[in-house]
């Protein structure tokens, strides 16, 4: 069950696997363009948070992984659902119903 994880990533007594940016990034890079999310993907993030500053086009991070993506930067803190519950609910409802929700 825990094969392939280093001792830094794993606490077998508690059955916990700790994510590390380094190994996660290595795994992501190895799978980019090889494995793909086939279901429609809705990516939401804080428009005033770190992701737009770090990546510019936040959805570009997901394009190698997803065939059908939509996105939205939300004017909220890191806690989107706490700050904008109605907007998040509306976006999720549109996404599930198949309505386009991609707005820049």
Order of alpha helices (4+ residues) and beta strands (2+ residues): beta-beta-alpha-beta-alpha-alpha-beta-alpha-alpha
